[in-house]
Amino acid sequence: MDRRLLRAVGAATAVYGVAVAARPVLLAGPSGLAPGGTVPRDLATCLRPLALRDAACGLAMALAPDDRSLRTAAALRIASDLADAFTLTTTLPRRRHRAMALTVSVGWAALSVVGLARSEPH
């Protein structure tokens, strides 16, 4: 297991989650859900818990006190990313947004999988 990679993925996820919770347009814009850069209040209300979930998973990865906890947090991160990939690619309105959501979600999941599978660099 590559602890440094998993902790870096966790830290990046946590920062992104907090940023999206503060400014939902950071997710809504690239997803095609906020044309013109304006996020409707109802959409922001729905995106914030998703963003805070990402922040919590990321913090769990970044701060895991032992390997078992880090593996568990990474598994939750992978499951969340794959659920995002499925949900967003089946519901976003435009093909290019679905493709981008798939790439980003599966990419983050893959980084965590690599971190779990790879040996610690020396």
Disulfide bonds with the S-S distance in Angstrom:
none
